[in-house]
Amino acid sequence: MHSERLFVRSMRISLVVPHPLYGVCTEFTIPREHQRKGVPHTDMVIYAAAAPVTGAAAWAGPCITLRDGRPFVAVLNYDPRTLILADSTVRQAAHEVAHALGFGYEIMEPLGMVSKIPNVRGKEFVMVVSSAITKEKAREHYNCPTAPGMELEDEGYGGTAGSHWERRNALDELMSGISGASLYTSLTMSAFESMGILSRQLGEWRKTWPGAGMPAVLFWKRSA
């Protein structure tokens, strides 16, 4: 799914995995050759495992980024008890790979993509992805010329808050924090575009899906 929509400027040298890694990334076995000679003809490497997970079907995240902030080493774990031969499993995997590619607050915030918008729906503030291209696509998608961007989730366990689209606004989008139809739309593609991961034919993907064109007041009405 991602290869049909995204591409990067190719690295012309072997990708050498730094040693040591940190955090949860240390729990994955990295081939010694990847750390000595590198992985040729590769722009990113994801190390995957299948171990039981508490509270989620899977998780993923970046380990190391390039100077421009793009992850090039990541890890992914999928609970084997949840694996079934179904489209939902494929879309769940695509969701996790998106996190590995950098979809999350820890990657987007240092790139200047995230803003705090005060006094929204009675909340002190909400966080939105406010990069120019995401703001454009959110305004187009919701037919809301004043939308400041695409709102991020502020509830949920573990890594849900800050690393998914607000489910109230984007329940059936690929990067919603709750499993649904998981449609891959220009909203998520625009976030990757803002991270320097280029999108193919950005305007042609999923222009319409549940939630598109709903009254803007449902999403951005501020409290008095």
LUMMAR-559700 format. One record per residue: z, y, x of N, C-alpha, C in turn; residue in one letter. Coordinates in steps of 0.1 Angstrom, whole numbers, plus 5000, padded with zeros to 4 digits. Example, Ala and Ser with C-alpha at 12.3 -4.5 7.8 and 13.67 -1.06 7.14 Angstrom:
<atoms>
507849435132507849555123507849675132A;507149785128507149895137507950005129S;
</atoms>
This chain:
<atoms>
500049885008500050005000500050135009M;500850135019500950245028499650265036H;499050155040497850165049496650225041S;496650205028495650265020495750415018E;496950465021497150605018497550695030R;498050635040498650715051498050675064L;498050765073497650735087498350835096F;498350805109498950895119497950915130V;498251015138497451035150497850935160R;496950845164497250725172497850755186S;498850675190499350685203498450605212M;498150665224497150605233497850525244R;499150515243499850435253500650325246I;501050225254501950125248503250175243S;503650135232504850185226506050105232L;506850175240508050115246509250145238V;509950035234511150045226512350085235V;512950195233514150235242515250135241P;516050135252517250055253518350135259H;519550135253519850055240519550135228P;519450065217519450125204520850155199L;520950215187522250255183522450215168Y;523750215164524050195150523650055145G;523150055133522749925127521549865134V;520849945141519649895148520049795159C;521249805164521649715175521849565170T;521849555156522049415151520749335150E;519649395154518349325154517949285168F;517349175169516849115182515549185186T;515549255197514349315202513749235214I;512549195213511949115224512049205237P;512449135248512549205260511249275265R;510149205262508849265266508649395259E;509149415247508949535240509649655247H;510749625254511549725260511149745275Q;510349645280509949665294508449715295R;507549635289506149675290505649755277K;506349735266505949805254505049715246G;504649775234503849705224502449785224V;501449725229500149795230499449805216P;498649915215497849935203498749945191H;499850015192500750025181501350165180T;501350215167501950345165503350345159D;503750225154505150205150505450065149M;506650025152507149885151508349885142V;508349785133509449765124509949625126I;511249605129511949485131512549445118Y;512249325113512649285099513549165100A;514449155091515449035090515549005075A;516148885073516448845059517848795059A;518748875055520148845054520748895041A;521748835036522348885023522749025024P;522549095012522949235011523849255000V;524849345001525749374990525349504984T;525049504971524749624963523349664963G;522449594970521049634969520249514973A;518949514970518049404973517649414988A;517549534993517049555007517449685012A;517249715025517549845030516649855043W;516349975047515550005059515850145064A;515550165076515750305082515150315096G;514850435100514350455114515450445124P;515050405136515950395148515650505158C;514450525161514050615172512850705167I;512850835170511850925166511150975178T;509851025176509151095186509651235187L;509151315196509651455197509251535185R;508251495178507851575165508651525153D;509551435155510451385144509951265137G;508751215140508151095133508850965139R;509450885130509950755135508850665141P;509250595152508250495157508950365160F;510250355158510950225158511850225145V;511850115138512650115126513049965123A;514049955114514549815110514549805095V;514449685091514349655076515049515074L;515849515064516549385060516349365045N;515849245042515649205028516449085024Y;517249095013518048985009517148875004D;517248755010516248645006516548594992P;517748624987518148574973517348654963R;516748764966516048844956514548834957T;514048754967512648744969512048654958L;511048704951510248624942508748664943I;507948584939506448604939506148694928L;506248824930505948924919505549054925A;504849134917504449264921505749354924D;506749334917508049414919508549394933S;508449274939508849244952508049324962T;506749324960505849394969506149544969V;506449594957506749744956508149774961R;509049684960510349704967510149704982Q;509349614987509049615002508449755006A;507449794998506849925001507850045000A;508750034991509850134991510650135004H;511050015008511850015021510950055033E;509750015033508850065045508750215045V;508750275033508750425032509950475039A;511150415037512350465044512250445059H;511650335063511450315077510550415083A;509550455075508550565080509250705080L;510450715074511150845075511550905062G;511250845051511550905038513150905036F;513751015039515151025038515651155044G;516851195040517451325043517551345058Y;517951245065518251255080516951285088E;515851245083514551285089514051415084I;514051435071513451555065514151685067M;515551675068516251795069516051865083E;516051795094515751855107514351915108P;513451865099512051915099511952045091L;513052085085513052205076512452185063G;512452065058511752035045512752045033M;514052055036515052045025515652175023V;515852215010516552345006517552314996S;518652394995519652384985519352494974K;519252444962518952544951520252544942I;520852664941522152674934521952684919P;523052644912523252664898522152594889N;521952464892520852394884521552294875V;521352304862521852214852523352204853R;524052314856525552314856526052264870G;525152224879525652174892525752294902K;526652284911526752394921525452414929E;524752304932523452314939522852174938F;521552174940520752044942519952064954V;519551954960518751954972517351924968M;516351994973514951964970514151964983V;513151884982512151884993511252004990V;511252104998510652234995509552275004S;508952175012507852205020506652255011S;505752325017504652385010503852285002A;503552175008502652075001503452004990I;504751974992505551904982505752004970T;506052124973506252224963504952244954K;503852244961502552254954502352134944E;502652014950502451894941503451874930K;504651924932505651924922505252014911A;504852134914504452234904503252184896R;502252124903501152064897501451944888E;502351864893502651734885503451774872H;504451864873505251894862504752014854Y;503552074858503052194852504152294851N;504752324862505852414863505652504875C;505152624873504752714884505952774892P;507152754887508252804894509152694901T;508752574900509452464906509652494921A;510852484927511052514941510752394950P;510352284944510052164952510352044944G;510651934950510951804944512351764946M;513151754936514551734937514951594942E;515951594951516451464957517651424949L;517851294949518951224942520351274948E;521351294939522651334944523751244940D;523351124935524351024931523950884936E;524850794935524450654939525250614952G;525250484954525950424965525250434978Y;525950414989525250405002524250515005G;523050475008522050565012521150615001G;521650604988520850644977520750794976T;521850864977521851014975521151074988A;520351164985519651244995518351175001G;518151044998517050975003516150914993S;516250964981515350924970515051044961H;514051034953513751134943514851124932W;515251234926516151244915515551154904E;516351054900515850954890515651024877R;516351124873516151194861514751254860R;514151284871512851354871511751254874N;512051144881511051064887511450914886A;511850864875512350734873511350624878L;510150644874509150544877508350564890D;508750654898508050684911508550584921E;507750564931508050464942509350494949L;509650624951510850654959512050704950M;512050664937513250674929514350584934S;515550614932516650534937516950414928G;516250404917516450294907515050224905I;515050094906513850024905513250044891S;511950074891511250094878509750044881G;508850124876507450084878507050104892A;507750194900507450214914506050254917S;505550364910504250414912504150504924L;503150474932502950554944502150674941Y;502850794941502150914936501951014947T;501351124944501051234954502351304957S;503451284949504751344953505251284966L;505351154967505751084979504751104990T;503451104987502551124998502651265003M;502951364995503151505000504351515010S;505351435007506551435016506151375030A;505351275030504951215042503951315050F;503151385042502251485048503051595055E;504151625049505051735055505751685067S;505851555069506551495080505551465092M;504251505089503251485099502551345098G;502851265088502151145085501051175075I;499851175079498751235071498351145060L;497951205049497651135037496151125035S;495651015030494251005027493951045012R;493051145010492751184997493951214988Q;494851294993496151324987495951354972L;495051434968494951474954494451364944G;493951254950493351144941494351044936E;495551044941496450934939497450964927W;497350884917498350894906498651034901R;497651094896497851234891498651234878K;498651124871499351114858500250994858T;501451004854502350894852503550944843W;504450854838505550904830506351014836P;506451124829507151244834506251354837G;505051324840504051434843503851524832A;503851654834503551754824504651774814G;505851724816506951744807507451894809M;508051944799508452084799509352114812P;509052214819509752244831511152274829A;511552324817512952354814513852234816V;513252114813514051994814514551964828L;513752014838514051984852514752104859F;514452224856514852334865515752444857W;516052414845516852514838518252534845K;518552654848519752684855520952714846R;522152684850523252714842523452864842S;524152914831524453054830525453104841A;
</atoms>
